[in-house]
Amino acid sequence: MWREAVSTGATVPGGVRPMTWRDWIDPTRVGWLRLLLGFVPAALIAWVAEAPALAQFALASLAIIPLAGLIGEATEALAFHLGPGIGGLLNATFGNAAELIIALFALFRGLDDVVKASLTGSILGNLLLVMGASVFAGGLRFPIQRFEKTAAGAAATLMVLAAVGMVIPAIFHRLVSPSAVVAEHKLSLTVSVVLILAYVLNLVFSLVTHKNLYNPRDEDPETTLHPGVEWGRRKSTIILIVATALVALMSEVLVAAVEEASRTVGLTQVFVGVIVVAIVGNAAEHSTAVLMALKDKMDLSVGIALGSASQIALFVTPLLVLVSYARLEPMDLLFTPMEVLAIILAVIVARMVAEDGESNWLEGAMLLMVYVVLGLAFFFLPESAGRDPIPPKAASMERAHGGQ
């Protein structure tokens, strides 16, 4: 009976369900998520003691993982208590809070390359790594898994729009003269507004007009929510505020150490941003998507992957462009050719998997292989590849125009 309970997740006499192997990859249980909270004070001690940059970077990265998970749990709890409308808006707002906070600190340190690389990495990670790992893991248990193809198709189409928003500034940059910096910033600004508008329309689609596609009637709500729903409103709010503040502090430590840490290990800042920083900000969310796939809840799993990628591309990225106007030199949407190409390929492959509403383990393996190939490309990519510094004359011209 005990062995059967372990394999099925059922309770045993006494009402206590034994831990299964799936519980240890579930970030909302007593597994690795809570244990990693010990890295928060360790990172603070390393920061105060002025430890080597590599140690600060590693400890801060490990500390952000459980904090991001707590933000997700607190958001889910508030969503449960406040209802589907406000709850959906909260999930949409805080879904990528850790990535946004890390990017904001890097932005105001002038590390635009790290910001763009981390955004690229988040999109690639969600479309290829998260979705690939989920489809592969779920496919090993279930020969064919099905999900709502209309919702997945809408999210995939939004990613096509996001790819267009990255391609056009890159093409424009190649067509105009190096002195057209002001025009490039104006283009980036207007494209950012269009992308945010698309994100707002997506919220209306998913939360109002077609919310039934994102909340299947046969889904058991008790199995889809985090255990954090046991938290009350006050406790959830306090945890959300404290976790967000600690993520901000850890982000300051991480961003301050990223340059020296990358030089110490011989990695480019682009690779660190695309792979390391992106995985750090999404680790808890990644494991949740895989766990849902193992439970044959592919609507949730695919929704996490595509929804998070859409939020990064259509909300976080253009928001950072708008916020950057608080600096002397605003950030543009000019990504490197490698970053643009990687996102286009990721969108194409992810759309091919999502368009039929079915998945199997082979499709998951293909997504993971594409991610590995792109990761290798960024690993061997030289530091300066694709970056076009602003010529002195163009920079002085922009300052003379007041950045307009």
C-alpha positions in Angstrom: 0.0 0.0 0.0 2.8 2.4 0.9 4.6 1.7 -2.4 1.4 2.2 -4.3 0.8 5.5 -2.5 4.3 6.7 -3.4 3.8 5.9 -7.1 0.4 7.4 -7.3 0.6 10.3 -4.9 -2.2 9.0 -2.8 -2.5 9.3 1.0 -1.7 6.4 3.3 -3.4 5.5 6.6 -3.0 8.5 8.9 -3.8 11.0 6.2 -0.2 11.9 5.3 0.9 11.6 1.7 4.6 10.5 1.4 6.9 12.6 -0.7 7.3 11.5 -4.3 10.2 12.3 -6.7 8.0 14.9 -8.3 7.7 16.9 -5.1 11.4 17.6 -5.2 11.2 19.5 -8.5 8.1 21.3 -7.4 9.3 24.7 -6.2 6.2 25.2 -4.1 7.0 22.3 -1.8 9.7 21.7 0.8 12.3 20.9 -1.8 15.1 23.0 -3.2 13.2 26.3 -3.3 13.1 26.8 0.5 16.6 25.4 0.9 18.0 28.0 -1.5 16.8 30.8 0.7 19.9 30.3 2.8 21.9 32.0 -0.1 20.2 35.3 0.6 22.1 36.1 3.9 25.2 34.5 2.3 25.0 36.9 -0.6 24.6 39.9 1.7 27.6 38.8 3.8 29.7 38.4 0.6 28.6 41.9 -0.5 29.4 43.6 2.8 32.7 41.8 3.1 33.6 42.7 -0.4 34.2 39.2 -1.5 35.5 38.4 -5.0 33.1 39.4 -7.7 32.6 35.8 -8.9 31.5 34.8 -5.4 29.1 37.7 -5.1 27.6 37.0 -8.6 27.1 33.3 -7.8 25.6 33.8 -4.4 23.3 36.5 -5.6 22.2 34.4 -8.6 21.3 31.5 -6.3 19.5 33.8 -3.9 17.3 35.3 -6.6 15.9 31.8 -7.6 13.9 31.1 -4.5 12.9 34.8 -4.1 11.4 34.8 -7.6 9.6 31.6 -6.6 8.2 33.3 -3.5 7.0 36.2 -5.7 5.2 33.7 -7.9 3.6 32.0 -4.9 2.5 35.3 -3.2 1.0 36.5 -6.6 -0.9 33.2 -7.0 -2.3 33.5 -3.5 -3.4 37.1 -4.0 -4.9 36.1 -7.4 -6.9 33.4 -5.6 -8.3 35.8 -3.0 -9.0 38.8 -5.3 -10.8 36.9 -8.0 -9.9 35.9 -11.6 -10.0 39.4 -13.1 -7.6 41.2 -10.7 -5.8 37.9 -10.2 -5.0 37.6 -13.9 -3.8 41.2 -14.0 -1.5 40.5 -11.0 -0.1 37.4 -12.6 0.5 39.4 -15.8 2.2 42.2 -13.9 4.4 40.2 -11.5 5.0 37.2 -13.8 8.5 38.4 -14.7 9.2 40.7 -11.8 12.7 39.3 -11.1 13.8 39.7 -14.7 12.4 43.3 -14.8 14.2 44.3 -11.6 17.5 42.8 -12.7 17.2 44.6 -16.0 16.4 47.9 -14.4 19.5 47.8 -12.2 21.7 46.9 -15.3 19.9 49.7 -17.3 20.9 52.4 -14.9 24.4 51.1 -14.6 24.7 51.7 -18.4 25.0 47.9 -19.1 22.7 48.0 -22.1 24.3 44.9 -23.7 23.6 42.9 -20.5 20.0 44.2 -20.5 19.4 43.2 -24.1 21.1 39.9 -23.7 19.1 39.0 -20.6 15.9 39.9 -22.5 16.9 37.8 -25.4 17.8 34.9 -23.0 14.5 35.1 -21.2 12.6 34.8 -24.5 14.8 32.0 -25.8 14.6 30.3 -22.4 10.8 30.3 -22.3 10.3 29.3 -25.9 12.9 26.6 -26.1 14.2 25.6 -22.7 11.0 25.8 -20.6 8.7 24.6 -23.4 11.1 22.0 -24.6 11.8 20.5 -21.1 8.0 20.5 -20.4 7.1 18.8 -23.6 9.9 16.3 -23.3 9.3 15.4 -19.7 5.5 15.2 -20.2 6.0 13.2 -23.4 8.0 10.5 -21.6 4.9 9.8 -19.4 2.1 10.4 -21.9 2.5 9.4 -25.6 0.4 12.4 -26.8 -0.4 15.5 -24.8 -3.0 18.0 -25.9 -3.6 21.7 -25.1 -5.8 24.5 -26.2 -4.4 25.4 -29.7 -6.3 28.7 -30.0 -4.7 30.1 -26.9 -1.3 28.7 -27.8 -1.6 30.0 -31.3 -2.6 33.5 -30.2 0.5 33.6 -27.9 2.7 32.3 -30.7 1.3 35.0 -33.1 2.1 37.7 -30.5 5.7 36.4 -30.5 5.8 36.9 -34.3 4.8 40.5 -33.7 7.6 40.8 -31.1 10.1 39.4 -33.6 9.0 42.0 -36.1 9.5 44.7 -33.5 13.1 43.5 -33.2 13.8 43.0 -36.9 12.6 46.4 -38.1 15.0 48.5 -35.9 17.9 46.2 -36.9 17.1 46.6 -40.6 16.6 50.4 -40.2 20.0 50.7 -38.6 21.7 49.0 -41.6 19.9 51.2 -44.1 20.5 54.7 -42.6 23.7 56.6 -42.1 25.6 56.4 -38.8 24.4 59.9 -38.0 20.7 59.0 -37.8 20.9 58.1 -34.2 18.0 60.4 -33.3 15.7 58.8 -35.9 16.7 55.3 -34.5 15.7 56.3 -31.0 12.4 57.7 -32.3 11.7 54.5 -34.1 12.5 52.4 -31.0 10.2 54.6 -28.9 7.2 54.3 -31.3 7.7 50.6 -31.8 7.8 50.2 -28.0 4.4 51.9 -27.7 3.0 49.6 -30.3 4.3 46.5 -28.5 2.8 47.6 -25.2 -0.5 48.3 -27.0 -0.4 44.7 -28.3 0.3 43.4 -24.8 -2.7 45.3 -23.5 -4.9 43.9 -26.2 -3.6 40.4 -25.3 -4.7 41.0 -21.7 -8.2 41.9 -22.9 -8.3 38.8 -25.0 -7.1 36.4 -22.3 -8.9 38.0 -19.3 -12.1 39.3 -20.8 -13.3 38.2 -24.3 -11.7 34.7 -24.4 -11.0 33.9 -20.8 -12.6 30.5 -21.2 -9.7 29.4 -23.4 -7.3 30.0 -20.5 -9.4 28.5 -17.8 -10.6 25.1 -19.0 -13.9 24.0 -17.2 -12.6 20.5 -16.5 -9.5 21.8 -14.7 -9.4 21.2 -11.0 -8.5 24.6 -9.4 -7.1 22.9 -6.3 -4.4 21.2 -8.5 -3.5 24.2 -10.5 -2.8 26.7 -7.8 0.3 27.0 -5.6 0.1 25.9 -2.0 0.4 29.6 -1.3 -3.4 29.9 -1.6 -3.4 28.9 2.0 -1.9 32.3 2.8 -4.2 35.1 3.6 -4.2 38.5 1.8 -2.1 40.2 4.4 0.5 37.4 4.6 0.6 37.2 0.8 1.1 41.0 0.4 3.8 41.1 3.0 5.7 38.2 1.4 5.3 39.8 -2.0 6.7 43.1 -0.8 9.6 41.6 1.2 10.6 39.2 -1.6 10.4 41.9 -4.2 12.7 44.2 -2.1 15.2 41.3 -1.5 15.2 40.6 -5.3 16.0 44.3 -5.9 18.9 44.1 -3.4 20.2 40.8 -4.8 19.9 42.3 -8.3 22.1 45.2 -7.2 24.7 42.8 -6.0 24.5 40.6 -9.2 24.7 43.5 -11.6 27.5 45.2 -9.8 29.6 42.0 -10.1 28.6 40.8 -13.5 31.4 42.6 -15.5 34.3 41.4 -13.3 32.8 38.0 -12.8 32.4 37.4 -16.5 36.0 38.4 -17.1 37.2 36.1 -14.3 35.6 33.0 -15.9 36.4 34.1 -19.4 32.8 34.5 -20.6 31.4 37.4 -22.6 28.7 39.6 -21.0 26.4 38.6 -23.8 26.6 34.9 -23.0 26.2 35.6 -19.3 23.1 37.7 -20.0 21.6 35.3 -22.5 22.2 32.1 -20.6 23.1 32.6 -16.9 21.0 35.7 -15.9 18.0 34.6 -17.9 18.0 31.1 -16.3 18.4 32.6 -12.8 15.3 34.8 -13.2 13.1 32.0 -14.5 14.3 28.9 -12.6 11.3 28.6 -10.3 8.9 29.2 -13.2 10.7 26.7 -15.3 10.3 23.9 -12.8 6.6 24.7 -12.4 6.0 24.3 -16.1 7.8 20.9 -16.1 5.8 19.8 -13.1 2.5 20.7 -14.8 3.5 18.8 -17.9 4.2 15.7 -15.7 0.7 16.0 -14.4 -0.6 16.2 -18.0 -1.7 19.8 -17.6 -0.2 21.0 -20.8 -2.6 24.1 -21.0 -0.8 25.4 -17.9 2.6 24.3 -19.0 2.5 25.8 -22.5 0.7 28.9 -21.1 3.6 29.5 -18.6 6.2 29.2 -21.4 4.5 31.2 -24.1 2.9 33.7 -21.7 6.2 34.5 -20.0 7.9 35.0 -23.4 5.1 37.3 -24.6 5.3 39.4 -21.4 9.1 39.8 -21.8 8.9 40.7 -25.5 5.8 42.9 -25.5 5.8 44.5 -22.0 9.2 44.3 -20.2 11.4 45.1 -23.2 9.4 48.2 -24.4 8.9 49.3 -20.8 12.7 49.4 -20.3 13.0 51.5 -23.4 10.5 54.0 -22.0 12.1 54.0 -18.6 15.6 54.6 -20.1 14.5 58.1 -21.1 15.2 59.0 -17.5 18.9 58.6 -18.4 21.0 60.9 -20.4 21.3 58.3 -23.2 18.1 56.3 -23.8 18.2 52.6 -24.8 17.0 51.6 -28.2 15.6 48.3 -29.6 18.7 47.7 -31.6 19.7 44.1 -30.8 22.7 42.3 -32.4 22.1 40.3 -35.6 22.8 37.1 -33.6 20.1 38.0 -31.0 17.5 38.9 -33.6 18.2 35.7 -35.6 18.1 33.5 -32.5 14.7 34.9 -31.5 13.3 34.6 -35.0 14.3 30.9 -35.1 12.9 30.3 -31.6 9.6 31.8 -32.5 9.3 29.8 -35.7 10.2 26.5 -34.0 7.9 27.2 -31.0 5.0 28.1 -33.3 5.4 24.9 -35.3 5.1 22.9 -32.0 2.1 24.9 -30.7 0.0 25.3 -33.8 -1.6 21.8 -33.8 -2.4 21.6 -30.1 -0.6 18.4 -29.6 2.9 17.5 -28.4 5.2 14.5 -27.8 8.6 13.9 -26.4 10.4 14.2 -29.7 9.2 17.7 -30.2 10.5 18.6 -26.8 13.9 17.1 -27.6 14.0 19.2 -30.8 13.3 22.4 -28.9 16.0 21.6 -26.4 18.5 20.9 -29.1 17.8 24.2 -30.8 18.4 25.9 -27.4 21.7 24.1 -27.1 22.8 25.1 -30.6 22.0 28.7 -30.0 23.7 28.6 -26.6 26.9 27.3 -28.2 26.7 30.1 -30.8 26.5 32.8 -28.0 29.3 31.0 -26.1 31.7 31.3 -29.1 30.5 34.8 -30.1 33.2 37.5 -29.6 32.4 40.2 -27.1 32.1 43.0 -29.7 30.3 41.0 -32.4 27.4 43.0 -33.8 27.7 46.0 -31.4 27.9 49.3 -33.3 29.1 52.0 -31.0 27.7 55.5 -31.6 30.2 57.6 -33.5 31.4 60.7 -31.6 29.8 63.1 -34.1 26.5 61.3 -33.9 26.6 61.3 -30.1 27.3 65.0 -30.0 24.5 65.6 -32.5 22.0 63.7 -30.4 23.0 65.7 -27.3 22.7 68.9 -29.3 19.1 67.9 -30.2 18.4 67.1 -26.6 17.8 63.4 -27.4 14.7 64.2 -29.5 
